Amino acid sequence: MTTLVIVESPTKAEKIQKFLGHDYIVLSCRGHIADLAKGGKFGMGIDVDKNFKPHYMLMSDKVDTLNSLLNAAKKSDMILLASDPDREGEAIAWHLQERLMDTDKPIKRIVFNAITKKDIINSLKNVRDVDMHLVHSQETRRIIDRLVGFTVSPYLMNYFGPKLSAGRVQSVVTRMIIDREVDIEQFIPDEYWNINVSLSKDKEASFIAKYDSKVSDQATANAITDIMKLAGKFVVSDVIADEEKRGAPPPLITATLQQIMSKSFGIPADRSMKAAQSLYENGYCTYIRTDSVRADDDAIKDVRNWLKSNNHKIPSKPNTFKNNDSSQDAHECIRPSDLSLSPTNNVEIVSPDEKKVYEVIWKSFVASQMTPAVFSTLKVTLVPENSPTHKVKISGKALKDGGYLNITGTNAATSIDIPNLVKGDAVYPFGKDHVKCEKKQTQPPPRFTQHALVKELKDRGIGRPATYAEILNKITGRDYVVQVGSVYKPTELGRKINNELVIFFEFMDYDYTSNMEKQLDEIADNKKDYIKILKEFYDPFKVSLDKAYISHGASICEKCTYPMVIKTSKTGSRFLGCSHYPRCKNIKSIDPKPGTQIISSA
C-alpha cells in the first residue's frame, strides 16, 4: 500500500521521507495552492449577496505543483494532508482535498508539532478529517481582510493619491504608532527634584542615600537640602534584610521569541521568523507559530531528567504556566525537538541567525523548568539628627542562588555594596559637597522599538504574532511609518490616512480589532457561526464606507451600490464614474459645480 503525504515545504518533505520509508511518497505543495479570485461582483472573489460565498482560483504558480500532486495521488492508495497545525494549514489542507477528491482516493488529515520520527509516526496513528471549523475561521479572516482591502484602499486612492492601501490590522498598527507620537508631542513634563546625600560609616568609604519622598517644587527642595547640609550625623532608623525570588519564565511563544531576538540581539522579526521556520522544518524545534506556553508532558520529563543529570536543582513539581485569555492553545510552546542537541553541539546549524535563535529556544525551555533565582535584598532607612521626620534610604540586591539564571545568564551583582549597618548606628556626611539637589523632568513615553511594538500588539490582542513581521514591513513599505534607528515614527502621509480612517471606520478601534481575533477563535472552536460574524461585520462597514465617500461629495451607484466619484477623461471632460471601476463601469455625465474636487481616471 502506497500513501501520499503532502506537506507545505520541500525541506520538510525530504526530512519526513527519510522517516517513513518506501511505502510513503512525501511531496510538498509549497504553501497555499489557491486564493480568492479577483473577479465576480465587486471584483473581490466574494459574493456578498449569497452569504459571502468565496470564489477560489488555483494560484498561477501552483499549476505544475498541483499536476505533480495529482499524478502522485493517482498512483497512491491513500492521501494524508500534513500541512501546518494551524488555521492557515487547515485551509491549505482543505483546498488540497477539494482538488484531489476526484482521484477517488481516501483523504485524511494528520498534524504534528515537530519534525521528528516519533512525532511523525504518532501522527499516523491519529488521522482525522479536515476540521471545517478551523477552515471557516481562516476563511472568515481572509474574507474580512479582502472586504477591507478591496474597498477602503480604492477609497484612499480616489482622494489621497495612488498606490495607497488599508488593512484590518495594518491600519490599526499604523494608528498605534501615530497615537504614541501624538502622546509624545502633547506631553507636558512635570518638574521634580532628586536629593542625594553622601554618607560614610568609617569616614573612608562612602555610600549614597536618596531622599525618600517626592519633591515637586523648588522651595521645598531648597528647605530639605538645607536640613540635610546642617545635619552632623544620620541615624539608622530601620534595616530590612530579606530575600526576593524571581520565578522561572515560561517557555517561548512566537511573540516573546520576536521580542527577545529584537531587544537582545538586534535581529528583526522577519529574520527571526525565517530562522525559526528553518529550524522547525529541519527538525530542531517544535512548530514556531504558537501563543501557548503549554509543553508536552514527555518534554517536561525529559528536561527535568536533563537538569538532574547535569547537577541543576529542579522544583519538586514541574513548573506550570497560565496562557493568556486570547491564546488559542492549539499546540505547544516553542521548544527544542531533541533536548540533547544543545546549542554548543549543533554543528549542522551554520546560519548565524539560526544559531542564535536556537540557543534562545533551547535555553528558554530548559530554564522554564528550573528553580527560581534568589536575591538577597537590603533596605536601610536613615534620618538626620536635626529632623527625624525626613528620611533617606539606600537599598541593594545581590544574587544568592542563580536558579534558572545559571542557564539563561546574568550580570547581577554577587554582593551588596552597603556597609554593615544595624538600627541605631550613626553615619556621617562624607565630602565637601555631600548633599546634591538636582532638578529633573518627567519624560514623554518612548517611541516604539520593534520589540516594544510586538509586546504592545500581543498585550492588546491585535493580530497574530506570526503576521507581525509582515505587517511591519508593509506599513514601512507604504511609507506610512519610517524606522529611524531602532524606533518607528509616522510620516505625514501616514497621519493623513490614519486621521481619515479613524473618523469613519470602526475597524480602526483597538478593542474592535482584538475582539475580532477572539471571534475568529470562537469560530474555530465551533462556538460562533461564521456567516453571522461576516454579516455583523459587513453591514455597518458598508454604511461607514458610503458615509466616507459621501463626505467627499460622492453619490451612490445604482448598479452596484458603490459610491460614484468625479473623474476626468483623457480629453479633459469630467464625468461621474463608479469607484469600483473596472468591476463596475457605470458612468454618468455631469456639470460639476465650481470647486468640486476632480479625481483622475483609473
N, C-alpha and C positions, 0 to 999 in steps of 0.2 A: 504493500500500500504506500502510495506516494502522497505526501502532504505538502501543499504550497503554503509557506509562511510569508506574509507581506509586512515589512517594517517600513519606517519612514526614511532611514538614511542608509547609504551603501556601506558605511563603516559598521553599523550595527548588523547589517545583513551578513557581512563577511565574518564577523565575530560569532554570531549565532549559528551560522552554518557549521562552524567547527564543533560546536557543542552538540548539534543534532545529528550529524552524520548523513549517510546517503539516502535514507528514506525520506528526507525532507529537502525541499527546494526553497531556499530563503532568498527573496528578492526585495528590492527597495522601490517604493512608489515616489520617493523624493518629496515628501510632504504632501500638501493639498494637490489633488488632481482636478478639482472642479471649483468654480467660484460663481457668484451671482452674475447673471448675464447683464449686459448693458443695453437692453432693448425692452420692448413692450411699453405699456402705458407708463408715462413719465420717464422712460429710459433708465429705470433703476433695477430692472430684473425682478421687480416685486409687483404683484397685482394687489394693490391696496384694497380694491373693491371686493376681492374674493379672499377675505381673511388673510391678507398679506401673503398670498401664495408666492413662494420664491421660484424663480426660473434659473436653473443652473446650467452652465455650459462647461464642457471639458476645456481646461486651460490649453492654450495653443502649444505650449512647450511640453505637454504631457501626452501627446498623441502617441508617440513612439513608446513611451513608458507603458501606457495602457495596453497597447498591442502586445508588448512583451509579456505583460501580466496575463492577458487573455490566452495567449499561446501556452504559457506555463500552466494556467488553470485547466485547460482542456486536456492536458497530459497528466493531471493530478486527480486523486480520488477525493480530496478534501482541501478546503481553503481555510486558513487561520489568519485573521486580521490582527496584526500585532502592532498597531500604531501606538503612539504615546498614551500614557494613562491619565488623560485629562479631557476636558470638553473638546478642545481642538482635535485631539487624537481620535475621540469618539466620532466626530463629524467626518474625519478622513476615512475612518473605517466604514461609516455608512455610505459615503459616496463610492467607495470601492465595491461595497456589497451591491449597490444599485447597478453598477456596470459589469459586475461579474456574475450576477444571478442567472443570466441567460445560458451560462455553461451547464446549468442543472447540477452543479456540484454542491454538496453541503458546505455552508459558510458559517463559521463561528468566530467569536471574538476572544482573544486572550490578552491579558495585561501583565506586566511585570515592572518592578520598581528599580531593578538593577540588571545590568548585562553580565550575569554570572550563570554558570551552568546550573547551579542549584535553583536560582530564580526562574530560569527558562523552563527547566523540567517541571517545576511546581506549577507553572502557568498552564502547561499542557494537561494537567490534571484538573483544571478549573475552567474549562471552556464555558462560554456563555453566549447569549445573543447580544447583538448591538443594543446598547441602552439608549432608547429613543428619548428619554427624558434629558439625558446629557446632550444628545444631538439637538433637541429643541432649545435647550439653553444656549448652546453655541449659535444656533440659527437665529434666535431672538436678538442676541447681541449683534450679530452680523447685519441683520435687517435694520435694527435701530441705527447702527453706525452708517449704513448706506442711506437711510432716510435723511439723517442729519447732513452727511457729507454731500449728497447729490442735490439737496435743496437749499441749504444755507450757504454753501460755497458759491453757487451761481448768484445768489443774492448779494454776497460781498463783492463779487466781481462786477456786478452791474453798477454798483455805486461807489466802490472804493479802489478799483484797479484790477488788472489782470493777475492771474496765477495766485489767487488767494484761496484759502481753504479754511473750513471749520470742521471740528470733530467733537464728538460727545465727550471725550476725555482730554484730547489735546488742548481744546479751548479752555477747559477748566484748569489745566496745569498752567497755561499761559496766564490766566487770571490770578492764580496763586502767586506767581512771580510779580505780577503788576501790583497786587494788593500789598505785598511786602514792601515794594518800592514806595508806594503811597504812604505806608506807615512810617517809613524812614524819612520821607520828605516832610511829613506833618508832625514829626516828633519834636516835642518841646522838652529840652533837658531840665532836670532838677539839679540844683546845686546841693552838695553836702561836703562835710569836712571830715577827713581822717586825722585822728590824733594818736600818735605813737610815742611811747616812752622807752628809752634805752635804760635798762637796769642791770645790776650785777649783784651777785651774792658775795663774791670774794674779791671784788674790785679788779679782777684780772680778765675774766671772760664775761661777756655781756649777752643779753637777750632782749628782744623787742616785745613789749606788751602793747596791745591795742585797746583804746578806749571802747567800752562795751556798748554804749548807747548811740543811737542815731543822732547826728548833729546836722541840722539843716539850715542854720543861719550863722553868719559870721560873728555876731555879737556873743552868742552862746559859745561858739568855738574859742573865741579870744578869752572869755572868762574861764573856761575849763583849762585852756592852755596855761593861764596864769597860776591856777591852783596846782597843776602838775609841776610847774617850774619851782614853786615855793616849797614843795614837799621835800623834807630832808630824807625821808625814807618811805618805803612802801611795805605794807604788812600783808602776808599771805592770809587771806580770809577763807579760802576753800581750795581743796585739792581733790580731784576726782580721777582716779585711775580705773580704767575699765578695759573691756575687750569689745571689739567690733568684728562681727562676722559678715563676710560677703559671699553669698551662696554662688555655686557654680552656675554659669549662664546656660540657657537652653541651647540645644544644637541649632544648626543653621537652617534658616528658610531662605527663599530667594531674595527677599528684600534685605535681610541682615547681611547676607553674603555680599550684595552690591554695596551696602553701606561700608562694611569693613574694608573691602578692596579699594573703594574710592578714598576713604578717610585715611587709612593707614599706609596704603601703597600707591595712591595716585592713579589707580587703574580704573578707568571709567566703566560705567555699567555695561556698555555694549561689548567691550573687550572681556569683561568678567564673565558675561553670559556665553560668549563664544568659547572661552576657555573651559568653562564648566560643562557646556554641551559636549565638547570634545572628550572631556574626562568621562562623562556619562556613557557616550557611545563606545568608548574603548574599554568600558568595564571597570573604571576606577572608583566611581561613586554612584550613588543612587540618583533617581530622577531629580533634576535640578529646578523644576518648576513646581514649587510647593509653598504653602503658607502654614503647614502643620509642623509642630515641634515634636510630634509623636515619633517614637523609634520602635522598631520591631523588637519583640521580646528576646529573640535569639541574638540580635545585635547587641542588646544591653548585657546579656550574659557574657558574650564574647569580650566586650570592653572591660567588664568587671574582672574577668579572668586575666586579661592582659595587664590590667593595673596591678593586680595582686602578684602576678609573675614578675613584674618589673618594680616591685617594692614600693608601690604607691598605696597610701591609705585610701580606703573606699568607705562610703557610708554603709551603715548596717543594712539599709534597704536602698534599692535603686532610686535615684533622683527622678521625680516626675515633674512635668511642666504643663501648664494650662495654656491651651490655644486661645487666641483672641476670638471674640464672638463672630467675627467676619470670616474666620478661617474655614476653608472647605473640608479639611482633614481627609481628603481623598486618598492620600498616600503619605508616606513617611517624610521625616525631615531629610535634609541633605547630609549624608554620612558616607564614609568610605565603604566600598563594597567588600573589601578584604582588609581587615584591620592590621594584618601582619605586614602589609605593604606600607611601611612608614614613609614619611617624606624624605628620609635620608637614603633609603634603598630603592627608590623608584627611578632607576637609571633609564628606563624606557621613556619617561616623560622628558622631552627635550625642550618644549616651548617654555620660555621664561614665565609667561603669564600662567600657563597651566601648572607649572611647578609651584608658583606662589598660591594659586587658588587651591590646589590640592593640599598644600601644607595647612592652609586656613581651615579647610573642611575637616581634615584629619585631626588637627589639634582641637578644634571646637567640639567635635563629637567626643573625643577622649576626655576632654576637660569637663564636659557636661555630666559625667558620672563620677566626678571626684568630690572630695570633701571641700568644705568652704575654706576660703582664705581667712586667716585670723590676724587681726591687727591689735596691738597694744595701743591704747589711747590715754593721753594725759591732758587734763584741763586744769589750769591754775588761775585762780582769781586773786587779784591784789587790790588794796585800797591805799590811797595816800594818807599819811598820818594826820594831815591837817584837814581832811574832808572824806570821812569813811563812807559817805553816800555815793561817791564816784568810784567806779570800778574800771580796772583794766584787766585784760585777760590774755593768756597765751595758751596755745594748745599744740599738741604734736601727735603724730601717729607713726608707728613702726610695724613692719611685718614680723609677726611672731611665728606663724605657720603658713607656708605658701599655699598649701592645698592645691586647687586647680591651677593656680598661677605657676606652679612648677612645670606645667605643660605649656600654657599659653605665653609665659614670660612676664616679667615685671621689672620696673625700675624703682619700686617702692623702697623707702629708707629702711634700714635694719636697726636703727637706734633713734631714740627721741632726743633731740638736741635742746633739752631743757635741764637746768640744774636740779639736783635732788632737793626738792622743797617740801616742807610739811607745814600744816596750819600753824600760824603764829610766827613763822620765820620772818625776819626783816631783810629787805634788799634795798639797794641804794642807787641813786641816779648815777649813770655812767657817761662820762664825756662832757665836754663843754656845752654843746647844744643837745642835751639829752631829750628834749621834747620837740617833736616835729608836728606841725599842723599844716596839712595840705588840703587845698580846695580841689574838689573833684566834681564831675558832672556825670549824671546817668547817661548811658549810651543808647542810641537807637537800636532796634532789632537788627541783626546782621542780615545781609543778603544771603540767599540760599546758595550753598555749595551743593554739589551733586548728592553727596551722602545725606545732607540735611533735607534736601528736597525729597529724596526717596523715603526718608523716615517720615516726613510730613504726609506724603501720599499714603504710605502704609497706615499711619495712625488715623488718618481721616477715612480710610477705606475707599480711596479713589483709584479706580483702575485695578489692574492686576500686575504684581511685580514683574512678571515675565515680559510685560509690554513697556515697562518704564524706559528702557534704553531706546526703543523705537520712538516713543513719544518725544523724548528729549531731543533726539536727532531731528525729528520732524519740525518741532517748533523753532529750533535754531536754523534749520534749513530754509524755513519760510520767512526768516528774518523777523519773527515776532519777538524773539528774545535773542540776546547775544551772550556768549560766555566771555567774561573779562577776567583773565587769570583763572581762579577756581570758582568764581561766583557768576550767577546769572542776573542779567539786567534786561528790562524790557526796552524795546525800541519804540519810537513814536508810532510806527505802523502797528505794532502790537497793541499799544494803548488805544489807538483809534478803533481798531477792530474789536477789542475787548469791550470798550465802552458801548459800542453799538449792540453787541450780542447780549450784554448784561441787561440792557433796557428791555429787550423783547423776549428772551428765551429762558425758559425755566431750567433747561439742562445745564445752564451755567452756574446754578446754585450748588454749593459744595454738598449739602445734605442730599439733594436730589440725585447727584451722581453716585454717592455711596449707597443710597437706598436702591438704586438701580442694580448695583452689583449684588446686593442682598436678594433682590427679586430674581436675578439670574440663578443664584444658588438655590432658591426655592423651587424654581422650575426644574433644575437638575435633580432635586430631591422629591419631585412629584408632589409638591405642596401648593403649587400655583399653576394655572393654565396659561400657556404661553400666548395664545391668541388674545386672551383677556389683557395680558400685560401689554401687548402690542397696541391694542385699541386704546388702552388708558394712556399710553404714551402719545399716540399719533393724533388723536382728536384735538387736544389742547395745543399740541405742537403746530398743527396746520393752521389753527386760528392765530397763533403767535406769528407764524411766517407771513400770513396775509397782512396782519397789522404792520409788520415791519416794512413790507413793500408799500402799503397804502400811505405810511408815514412819509414816504418819498414821492408821493403823488401818483402811484400806480393804481390801475383798475384791475379787476379780476377777469381772466379769460373765461368766456362762457363754454369753451370746448373742453378744457382740461382742468379748470378751476385754479390754475396757477396765475399769478399776477402778470399783467401786461405792463411793459415799460417802454419808454420813448427811445427809439433808436434812429440812426441815420443810415441811409443807403450810401453806396459808393459815389452816387451822383450828388449827394448832399441833401436829398429830400428826407423829411422826417416822417415817421410813422410809429404806430403802436405795434409792438411785436411781443409775442408770448415769451416770458422769461425762461420757459422751458424749451426754447429752440435749441437743437434741431428736432427734439422729440415731438414738440407741437409747433406747427408752422403757421398758426393763426396770426394774421396781421390786420390792421385797420389803418385807414388814412386819418390824419388828424390835422388840425390847425392849431399848433401849440401856442399857449399863451406866452407873452414875453416873460423871460426869466426862468422858464421851465428848464430843468437840467436835461441835457442831451447825453444819451448813452451811446457809445459806439456800437455798431452792429457786430454780431458774433462772426 
